[in-house]
Amino acid sequence: MAVQYHVAFSSEVMGAGIFAGGPYKCAFGNVWYALYTCMATTSGDPDVELCISSTKDSYNDGWIDNPSNLKKSKVWLFHGVDDDTVERKVMDDLKTYYEAFIDESQIEYVKTIDCGHGVPTIDFGVDCPKTTSPYINKCGYDGVQKVLEQIYGTLNAKSTASGEFITFDQAPYISGWTPYEVGMHEHGHIYVPNACKGGAIKCKLHIAFHGCKQNTDAIGK
């Protein structure tokens, strides 16, 4: 999902972090391709050249932003050594896809952590090599921090969280459809640090698209 949004709205996005995913339009709306080309490769590898040309066609047809916007982005890619859910070849092909639009120096690809299919953390979640709910793995490695460092550069020192989680209705942002009709939950969640409240400080917005089985119905809040 992060790749799809990054490419479609490239004029609004300065970077992306991808934990196990395939190229833009990899499945072309086909569930079989999604499962057996863009996760496993039982039916063959993703057609990267077709994904690239289709991206350009989608822009020419007015469906997405100009992919030339991507050249300003920084991208961080992650594939766990023990991830058998999304094959390594699919992530390799995602890197090749991005290189059609972004200089290689702006892409970091991490593929040496003994992690299952999940987001690696320092000390929270299931054992690092496992692939199981909540798909957050304690690996002694902070994947989210690495994403933010790649996009923003040097970060401020970590501090105790001080802010508010707000649950909001997503329906007003989806014209003509219900959230469930487009594969979204009726509610979204946003964390607002205290320093960002009231507008005194202009804060950046980072959007996190959860994995396939990480919705609140599956793992709670």
N, C-alpha and C positions, 0 to 999 in steps of 0.2 A: 504493500500500500504506500509506503514512503517513497518508493521509486516512482510509482504512478503519479503521486501528487507533485513530487519534485519536478518531473518532466512537464506535466500538464500546466503547472503554475510557476514556471521557472523565473518569470519576471519578479515574483514575490519572495523567492526563497534564496538564501545565501549559501546553503550547504545541506548535506544529508548524511545520516548514519544508517547503514543497512545491516541488519543482523539476519543473514541467510535469506536471500531473495533473488529473483531473476530479473532480466531486462524488461524495460517498458514494453507493454503489449506482448509479452512472451506467450501468453495463452490465447490471445485473440478472442477472448470471450468463451472459450471452449473448456469445460471442466476436465475433460480427458487430457488435454494438453497441459492444463494447470497441474494435474497430479502426476502425469507420466512424461512430461517434457520439461516442466518448469520447477519440479521438485525432484522426483526421480527422473531418470532419462531412459526409461524402458522403451519409450516410443521414439527415441532419438534426442539429440541435443537441441537446445534452443537455436532457432535460426536467427543469429545475431544480425546478419546483413538485412534480413527482412524486417526485423525490429527497428533498425536504424532508418531504413527507407520509409517504413510506415509512420515513424515519428515525424519525418519531414512532410509526408503526405497529410498527416493530421493537422499540422500547422498550416499548410497550404489550403486546406479545406476549412480553416477557421475554427477548429475544435480545441486547439491548445495554443499556449504561448510559443513564441519563436524559440526553437531549441538553441539558437545562438546565445541566448541568455545563460545557458549552462556553463559557458566558458568562464564565468566569474565565480562559479561554485567551488567549494571544497567538499570532498566526499570521503567518508570512512566506511570501509567494508569489513565485515567479520564473518568468518566461517570456522566453526569449531571442528577440531580434528575428529571428534567422536560424533559428529552430526551426521546421522544416516537418513534424516528426514528430507533435507535439501542437499542434494549431492554437490560436492566440491566443484564439479564441472559447471554447474549452473551459476555459481558465484564467480568463477573464472570468466564466464561469458558475460556476466553483468559488468565486470571490470572492462572487458573488451568493448562492450556497448558504450560505457561512459567515455572511454578514450576516443570515441568518434566525435565527441563534443567538448571534452575537457582535457587540458594538458595533463599528462601522466604525473607530473610533479605535484598536482593538486589532489591526487588520489592516494590514500593509504589503505592497504589491504592486509589485514591481520588474519593469519590462517595457521598459527602454531600453538594455540591454546587447546589443551585437552578437554574441550567443552562439548557437551551434547547439544541438542537443539534448544537453545535458550539464550538469555542475556546474561553474560558473565558479570559477577559482582565480587567484591572483596570477601564478604563473609555472610551473605544472606542467600537463602534458597536451598535447593537440593544439591547433592554432591556434583561436582563439576562435570564428570563424564556422562551423567544421566540425562535422559530425555523424558521428562515427566512434568506434570503440573507442579508449580505454576509457571514452568519454563523460565525460571530465574535460577541461575546456578552460581554457587559459591566457589570461585576459582582463584581467589587471591588476585583478581584482576578486575579493575573498574572500567567496564566497557563504556558506560555512559559518560564517564569523565573523559575517556579517550575521544569519543565523538565530539564533545563540546570543545576540547582542546584543538581538534582538527579544524573545526569550523571557526572558532573565535580566537584561537591562540592561547596565550598564557591566561589562566583563570585566577580569580581571587582565591585565597586560602579557604578551605572548607570551614564552615561554622555550623552551629546548631540551627536547625530549621526554625524559622520564625515567620509564620504566615498562616494562610487559611486555604483549605480545600473547599471549593465551591462546586456543587453539582448544578448543571444547567440543562435546559430543554434544547435538544438539537433540532426539533421539528421546524422552527422558524427559519432555519438556514438551508432547508431543502425544499425547493419550490416544486409543487405539483406531486410530491410523493410523500409517503410516510418514511420515517427513519428505517423501519424494518424492510421496506420495499427496496431500499438501496443498500441493504446489508449493514446498517448501523443500529446501534442501541438508541433508545429514545433519550437517554441521558449521556452527557459528556461530563468530564471533570477537569477543573482547572485549579492549579496551585498558584496563589498570589502571595509573594513575599510581602511582609509588612512595609518594607521600604518602597514597594511599587504602588502601594495604595494611595489614592488621592491625586495622582498625577504629578507629584513633586519631582519624581525621577522617571525618566523615560527608560522603560525596561524592554528588553528583547523578548520575543515570544518563541518558545520552542514547542513544537507539536510532536507528540509521541503517538504513533499508530501502533496499537498493541498487536501481538501475534494472533494466530488463528484461534487458539483456545485460551486467550487471556482476557476475555470480556468479563464484566462484573458478574454476569449470571453464572459463569464457570468458576471463577476464583474469588469472587467478592471484591470489596473495595480495598 
